[in-house]
Amino acid sequence: MAREPVVLIIGLAGQAPSRRSRLSSNVRPHATHRRAPLKNTLTLIMKRYTIAGGDDGCYGPSFGPVSANEVGVFGSEGTACLVIQLAEPVQEGSEQFQFLALRPRYAGGTFQDLRVKGGTVGVSLVLPGKESSIREGLSTENSKYWAIGTCTPSEA
């Protein structure tokens, strides 16, 4: 009988302490959240923009003004872009494009500047069916350069 408490004390001493207390029977652990697909990443407070550009010459085809909602900034340094979803698709040749990828045109320009003040941007068309790969950044596989334009924040 004297051995039982000793075994109990030694047995418990060898166990790692628990970091969490046990859950009651009516509480379940939370599931981990997955990253939403591109089409569902619009923020609750959508940032809206007006985009226009081109000159039917060296600055690319003339377009706009078109209205768009921000989807987000994707990619890493060198390939980062601000992706916007157009209210109405644009036609280029025989294809329609719903998403554009914007990059500040001049050195020192930032995405935050575009969000607040707007500015001059390089405009790329996001290729149909390649919307989800734009998360990795801008490339020739998921977009094609289109024009130089202006990006102006507008009221939601």
C-alpha positions, 0 to 999 in steps of 0.5 A: 500500500505504501508503494502505490503513492510512490509509483503514482508520483514517479509516473506523473513526474515522467510525463510532459505537462499539458499546455491546454486544459481539456475541452468540455464535451460541448466544445470542439477545437477550431479547424484551420482556415485555408486561403480563399481562392482569388475570386473570393478575396475581395475585402469587406471594405472594397477599394474602388478605382477608375482606370484609363490609359493608352494613346493608341500609340507607344503607350498602348491601346486607348481604354477607359475610364473603367471602374474596378474593385481591388482584389489585393496585392500579390507576388513578391518583390520584382513580380508584385502587382495590384490585382483589380477586378473590372466592373465590365470586362474589356475586349482585346482582340477576340478575348475578354478580360475581367482582371487587370494587374497594375504596377507603379510605373515610376521608381519609388512608386508604391502600392500604398501610394496607388491606394491613397493618391493614385498614379501612373501604372503599367497595366497588364491583362490577367489571362483568362483561366490564370487568375489564381496563378497571379498570387505568385506574381506577374509572369508571361504565363499568367498575364500580358503587358497591355498599356500605360495608364492612370489609376485613381482611387474612387469612392466605394 
